[in-house]
């Protein structure tokens, strides 16, 4: 999996689909690169930082879900 540090462009709220649609923090987060993030980059909503800066950014954990019902465990 490809991981990248993404930051929202100033003044925009970008939702993170891997975290229930919670807004991406202004300081950014390391995310698993997907077509969603590629589209956000193409539409100008996010910037992608230098991969070496990713080590200093907070690692965002993907919530765990129960086997049935989609509830968080």
Steps between C-alpha positions, in 0.01 A plus 500: 500500500620845415487748791519878453481809716204710386391842624182689420542828312452797735135584551367166378351213696592164350328193635692177561288203387713255701395674821126529459521825305678690777679812374869466424708690757661825382846358576421207272520127545668200345237314300485197275505640148183421307291631212316719753823681598610518137172675411546744791848581368366549147220734617745708706358413845823352642875523469735205523807563711852365466500132602778566752264741677260210547716370784420814703125493429248320718418150382123466469363163603217342308210418732432133560157364434311201632444210261130566473299816516790738428530611861832614637651261749 
